[in-house]
Amino acid sequence: MITRLVGVLFLLCVSFTHGAELHIKANQAPFALTLDQVMNWRADGEFTSLDNVSSEPLARRYPAQLDDARADLDTRVKILYAPDGMNNFANYLTSQDKFNLYNFTHWSQIDVLNWFAGTADHVVQIPARPWVDIAHKNGVKVIGSIFLAIAKYGGSPDTAEALLKQDENGRFIMAHRLVDIAQYYGFDGWLMNQETNLTAVKDASNELVEGETDTKRGKALAKKMLAFMQYLTAIAPQTMEIHWYDSMLENGQVRWQNQLNAKNQAFLQQGVASADAMFMNYWWNKPMVERSVALAQQLGRSGYELYFGVDLWPSRNAQRAFSKTQWLHDLFDPDSSQGLTSIALFAPNFNFNFSGETHTPIFSHFKDDPNDYLSFYQTEQRLFVGDDLNLATNDKNTWPGIGRYLPAKTTIAALPFVTNFNTGQGQMLIENGQKVLNGWTDMSKQDLLPTWQFAVYGNASMSVEYNFEQVFSGGSSLAFKGTLTNQETQIPLYQTNMLVGAENEVSLTVKGSTVGMSFYIQTADGKRHAYLLNNYQSTDKGRGWQRYSIALKNISKQHLVQIGVLFSKDISVDDVAVYVGQLAIK
């Protein structure tokens, strides 16, 4: 996109892969392909990897409105999440022997993960299976990237022409290859990030010839690009999504419009659909949003098919993370709080590799210091729940969090349900009670994490966080810390949609004092059923972990809709530190 600097990405790639002992394959097949490799791609070919095939189906999702005050939050708005440089962060297929790699936990708050990456040579970027697996378990689609670079940074009209090659029957060959690749690997579509000025003239060394343009060629290629997009959108299976980035105009020039207008509307709809959605560039305001929605509707499209871009990177100034807040309010109707469009979050990886500037200090040293994991995870949490890190409250005067306007979503609809609160990385890996690895990362091992991260009602001194020192199974546990007062604390964790039978039971594996701690279930009739842990016998599971088992006969044949933790108002305890290593309902 307009914000990409090839040199910067190169430096990121070099430093990151060195830190990960070259386990991250940034620009190598099967993750990154040149157009020649795409043209010659076949399922049994040299540019293919069976190890990168995801067979995880896309789970069905259900809205998860946290409380009655949020019952009307708009479930139609979609969030696209586009970390800048996923090839540098996550191109691996096996467990990595390093804890402090890039990670993501807020799947319940997003709808599409864009595997955003690319160079002038490696045009096609393919998502890595571990991320596709966990995204699909959470009902989140994953789309790859087709990147045609800015001419100044190596992009060429010749590359675009190669992408647009047709056979003797007029079929766009690359369009079929792209559909085949996505179907083979089991991901969900593509973003076309076309930023090459097709009127540019380049010499034999691929350098720009200053002052020269070829408007005739540019217009012809642009017309062909539009036909390609309409063709690709038409042949893609219904479950796939084809997105177009707001960059090129119908004359082949690159002019970011920052809105839907007469100059770029053809790439959303011109007689037929040219894309399933459009990713709008970042320099917009509310009137531009409103005009875009009106035009989309005139074209027979929905405003929710426009993903207004949000550039969160702190070095840039469009929607700079946490210091710019008006953009979020501008995307919603002030009276109804209903969304106007969908949202594309670009460069949310600032919690990992932003190194700090005078106007914005570094958010986390986790990339270089694995002990600084809390700041890494809480910066992501802050993006979705606000400056106070508590989704149960609304930050009215500071950054409010995306969750103020948009509900979470859940896929938990059947028993059994088991989670170890494993984020997919850890300082250690515990299996069957034994430590089998030191530092590691593997997103395919991530559990279904709490729907809400995190909401604390009542006693605001209590907090919830992931902990990597106290681990029952996997790489992390859920830590509850604070001071118990004469106020009840309610911490909802999961939205569910499952029927409980007479034979089902809950088990909680806990470390630390459980005085005043209850597990609760809310059923579809609105009733809350609390189970004080100290009323139940515990089983010693070793290493300080105790398991509490709770029969659910009293709520047999009822639908379970929310589960969480309570702390009693009848006791006062300083310095609470209790860890939940496993929650199971079987």
N, C-alpha and C positions, 0 to 999 in steps of 0.2 A: 504494500500500500504506500501511500505518499510519505508515510513516516519511516519507511524502511531505508536503512543505510547499509549497503552491502558490506562495506569495510567493518562497520560495527558488528554486524552479524558474524563476519569471519572471525573477529577477535573473540566474540562470545563462544563460538564453536571451538576454537583452539583451546581456550582456557578451560572450558567446561569439560571437554572430552579428556583433557589431561587429568583433571581432578577425579574423573570417574574411571581412570585407568583404561581409557579407550574402549570402554564397553558401549558407549553411546555411538551409534553409527549414523552420523548426521546426514551425509550425502552419499549413501550407498544403497544399492538394491538390497532387499526388496522395498525399502522405505522411500527412496528417492530415485526417480527415473528421468532420463533424458527423453526427448521425443523419439529419437531413434530406437531407444529401448522399448518405449510404448508401442511403436509401430510393429516391432518384432515380438511383442509380448504374447505368450501363450501359457496356458495353465501348467504345462509340463516343461516350461522353458527355463533358461538360466537366470532370468530376472525374477523368478518366482520362489516363494518360500512357503511350504506347507505349515511351518511353525508359526507363520503370521496369520493363519486363517482362524477367524473367530467363528465358532459355531453357537455362541451364546445368543438366543433369540432376544428380540427387543421386548422387554417386559411391559405389560399394560400399567398405566399410571392412573392414580386417583388424586383429585385435589385434597390438600391437607390444610384446611383453615384452622389456625391455631386456637382461636377462641371466638366467642360470639361477636366481639367488637370488630373482628376481621372477617365476618361471614360473607361480606359483599366484595371482597378483593377479587380483581379480574383474573379469571383463570384462562383467558384467551391470549393474553400477552405471552410471547415466548422470549426466552433469553438465549442468545447465542454467545458462547464463551470461546474466545480466540486468544489463547496465550501466544505471544509473539516469539516464534522459534521453537515449536514443539519438536522439531527434528533435533535440536540441540539438547532438549530436556529429556526426551522419553523414547528415543528409538532403540529399544531393547526388547528382547523376547524371553530372556531368562532372568532369574533373580540376580540383582546386582549387589556386589559385596560392599555397599556404601549406604549409610543411613540417610545422609543429607542430600538426597536428590529431590527434584521437583515432584510435588504431590498435590492432590486435590481431593477435597472431602465434601463439598456442598452440591452434590449431584441433585438433591431434591429441589434446588433453587434454579437449576438451568434446564434447558430443553435440547440444545444442540451444542456439541463440542466440535469446533472447527480446528482441524489439524493444520494450523496456519504456519507455513514455511515456504521455502523455495529460493532458488537462485536462478540466474539467467540461463544456466545450463540444465540444472535439475528442475525441470518445469513441473513435474507431477510428483506430489507428496502424498504418501500412503500412510494412514494411521497404523500404529503399532497395536498388535492384538491384546496385550494386557490392559490397555486403556479402553479398547473397544469392548472387551469382556465386561469390565466393571461398569462402564457407561450403560451398556444394554441391560445389565441386572437392575439398574436404576431407572430404566425406561428412557434413557437419553440417547438421541441419535448422534452419530459421529460422521462428519463429512471431511473428505480430503481436500487438498488445494491444487489448483492449476494456476501457476504463477507465470505470467508474462511480464518480465521486468521492465522498469523504467529504462528508456533508451540510453540515458546518461550512465546507467549502471549495468550495461551489457545487454539489455533487451534489444531485439531487432525485429523489424517487420518480416524478415526471412523466417524467424522462428514461428511467428503467427501464421505465416503462409504454410509452413510445414504442419502445424496443428490442423489447418483447415483443408487438408488434402482430401479430394473426393475420388471415388473409383469411377469406372466407366458408366455405372448406373446412377451416378450422382449421390451415392451414399457417402456420408462423412465417416471415413475409416476410423479416425481417432475417437469419435463419439461412441462407436461400438466398443472400441478397446476400453474406454473409460467405464462404460457400463459393465463390461466383462470383468474388469479388475475389481470394481466395487462388489460385484456379486460373488466373485471368487473368494475375496478376503472377508466378506461378511460385514462391510460397513455400509453407510446409508446415503452416499451421494457426494457432491462436489461443490466447492466454491470456485467460480471462475474469477480470478483476480487478474484482469487484463489491464495492465498499466503501460503497455508499450505504445508510444505515439506512432501510429501506422503510417503517418506521412513523413517520418524521419528518413533521412538518407545517411547510410553508413558506408565507410570504405572497406577495403579488403581485410583490414585488421579489426573490424567491428567498432571503429571509432566514429563518432558523429561527424558528419561534414557540416560545419557551421554555416548557417545562412542558407542552406538548401533544404527544400521540402519537395515531396512528390505527392501532391494533393490527389492526383488521379488514382495512383496506386492505393493511397490511404483510404480513399472513399470506396474503392472496389473491395479492399480487404475488410473494411468495416461492414459493408453489405453482406459479405460472406460470413463474417463473424456472427452477425445477427441470425442468418440462416442456420449456422452451426448451433447456436444456442437454442433456437426453436426446434431443431432436429433432435438435439441431445435431450431436451426437456420432454419431447414427444416419445422417444424410445425408452426413456428411463422407466423402470417399474414404478408402480404407484407408490410404493413405500419409500422410494428414493427422493431426495430433495436436491434440486439444482439451484444454486444461488449465484447471482451476478453482483459484482461490486461496482458501485457508482464511480466510474473513472472515465471510460471512453465514450465519445459522442458518435453519432451516425456518420460523421465525416472522417472518422479514424483518429482524430486528435484526442489527446487525454486532457480533459477539463473536468475536474471534480465539481459536481453541482451541489452537493450537500443537501439535496432535496430531490423529490421526483418532480420533473417538469417536462416541457415539450422537447427538450434537448436529449433527454435520456429515457423517456417513457417507453420507447420501442423495445428496450432491453428488459422490460417487465412484461409488456403486452403490446403486440401489434397484430391485430386480427386473431392470432393464437398466442398462447403463453410462450414467452421467450425465456422465462425462468419461473421457478416456484416462489422465489423471494428475491428481494434486492437489499443489499447491504449498503446503506447510505454513508457517505463520508461525513466528517466530524464537525464542520463549521456551520452549524445550523442553529436556528432559534425557534421559538414556539410558533410564530406565524408561518415559517417555512414547513414545520411539521403539519400544521393544519391544512395548508395548501396541498401538501403532498397527499394527505389522506383523502381530501376531496377529489384530487385527480385520480388516485387509485380507484376510488369508487366509481368515477365516471368511466374508467376503463373496465369496469366489472370485476375489480379486484378488491381485496380487503386491506385496510390500513395495517392489519396484523401481519401482512406479507411484506411490509417494509420494516427492516431491522435498522433503526437509526443508530449509527455508530457512536460509540463512547470511547474515546482514547484516554485511558486511565494513566498512561505513563507519566510520571511526575516531571520529567524533563520537558514535556510539551504542555501546552496551555489550553487545549480545547476543553477537556473535561477532567483535568488533573485530579487524581485520586484524593478524595476526602476534602480537599480545599475548594473544589468546585462542586456545588450542590444543586444549583438551580436547574440544571439539565434534567435531573430526575423528576422534579415537579412539573417541568414543561411537557413531559411525555404522558401526562395524565390529566383528565378533566378535573378542574378544581372543585366542582360541585359534586360529582358522582364518584370521583376517584377511579373511574374506569379508564383503562389505557387507551391511548390513541393509536399506538403502533407497537411493534415488537422492538427489542433492544439487542444490539450487538456490543458486547463488552470486549474491547481490544486491549491487549497488553496487560491483563490482570496479573501477570507474573511479576509485577513490581515488588511483591512480597518476597521474591526469591533472588532476583539479580539486579535490582536497582541499587546503586552504590551510594546514593545520597548526594544532595546538592545544598547550596547555602539556604535556599528557600524551603527545602524538604529534606529532613534528615533520613538516613537509611532506616527502613522499616524492620529489617531482620538481617542478622549475620549468619543465618542458618546455612547458606551455601558454603561458607568457609568454616563455620563452627557448629558442629552437630549438637552442641549443648544449648544452642539458642533456638531450639525447636518451638518453644511456646510463642515467641514473637512471630514466627513464620505462620503458624496455624491461626493465631489470633488476628493477624492482619487480614487474612482471607475471611475470617469470621466477621470482622469489622465491616468489610465490604457489603455483606449481606444483612447484618443485623444492626449496624449503627455504631457510633462512637462509644457507647456505654457497654457494648458487647452483650446486650440483653435484648432479645427479640420481644420480650414481654412488655417492654416500654417503648415509647416513641421519642426519639431525639428530635425535639422540635426546633432547636436553634442551631444545631450542628449537623454533621452528616447523619441522615436518618437510617441508612441501610436500604437495600433493595427490597428486603422483606417487609418494609413498612407498606409497600404498595402491592406486592405480589405474593401469593400464597406458595407454600412449598407443595411438593407432590410426593406420593408414596407408591411403591409397588408391592407392599406387603399385604397379601390377600389370601394366604393359605398357611396352614400348619403342616409340618413343624417350622418354627422360626428360631434360629440360633444366631447370636452375634457375640463376638469377643471384642467388639469395638476396635478392631484391627484396621488401621488406616492404610495398610499396604507398605509399611516400612517400620524400622525399629532399630534400637541400639542392640537388641538381641531378638532372636526368633525362638519362641517356646513352642514345642510340639510334644504332646503327651506328657506334659510336666517336665520335660527336659530341654535344656538350652542346646540348640543344634547349630546356631549361627550367631556371630556378632553382627555388626552393622549390616543392614540389608535394605533393599527396596524392590518391590514387585507389586505393581498395582493390581495384578490379577488375583492377589491374595487378600485384597481389601474386602472387609465385610460390608453389609448394608449398615450404614452409619445412621445416627439419629436423624430423624426427619427435620427436627429443629435444633440448631447448634448456635446458641443455646438460649432457652427461655427460662427465667427464674421469676416466679410470682411470690409476693409476700416479702420474705426476708432477703433484702437486696445484698446483704453481706456474703451470702453464699454464691459460689461460682462453680462452673463446670469446665473441665478442660481435658484434653488427651494427655495421658501420662505414659512415659516410655521407660520408667524405672521399675514400676510395679506391673508385671505382666503375668497374667494367668495362662493365656494361649495366644499365639500370634506375636504381635510386636508392640501392643499398647493396651491400656485400660482406660476407663472413664473415671476421672477423679472429681470428687465433690469436696470442696474446701470452703472454709469460712468459720463463722461463729453462729451458733444456734442461740436464738433469743426467744422471747415469749410470743413470737409470730410464726405461724405455720409457713413452711416453704414448700411450694409445689414446683416440680421441674418435669414438664412433659418431654418425653423423648421421641416416641414413635407414633405416627398415625398408622392405623391398620384397618383392614376391612375383612375380618375373618370370623368364622363361626366357631364357637367353643363347644366342645363335647364334654360329657360327664367324666371321661377318662383323662382329659387333658390336665396338665399341671405346669406351673411356672417354677423354674429354678434360677436363683441368683447366686453367683459365686462372688464373694465379697472379701475384702481385706481391710482391716481397721474396725473401729468400734461402730456397731450398728444401733447404738442407743438412740431411740426416737426415730429410727429410719423405717419407712414403710415402702412397699411396692404397691402401686395402684393401677387399677384397670378402670377405664370408663367404657360403658356399654352404650349401644345406640339409643337407648331410652334416656340418656343424659345422666344416669346414675354413676357415681364414683364408688368403687369398691377398694378399700384400703386393707393391706395385710401387713401388720407390724412384724418385722422380721424376728424380733426377739421372742415372739409367741410361738416360733417354730423351731424344731430341732435342727441343728446344723450338722453337716458332715465335714470332717477335716479332709481337705483335698491336698494338703501339703504346702510347704513354703508359706504358711500363714494364711492360706485361702480357706474360707468356709463356704459351704454350699447350703442354701436354704431352699427347701422344696415346699411348694404351696399348691394344694389341690384346688381345682376350679369347679367342683361340683355345684357350688352355690350359684354359679352363673351359667350353667349348662344350657345349650341351645340359644344363647344370646350372641349378638354380634359385638365383637371387641373392636372399638374404634380408636382408643388412645391408651398408651401405657407410659408410666413414668415413675418418679420417685417423690416421696413426701418426707419432710422432716417435721416432727411434732412441735407444737407451740408450748408444750407443757414442761420442757426442759431447757436449761441454759448450759451450753458447753462452749468453751473457748477452743480455738484451733482445731476444728474438725478436719479430718483428712481420712476419707473413706474411698476405697477404690472398688469399682465393679468390673470384674474381669470377664464375666460371661452372663448373658441373659438368654434363657431358652424357654420356649413354650412348646411343649410336645404332647 
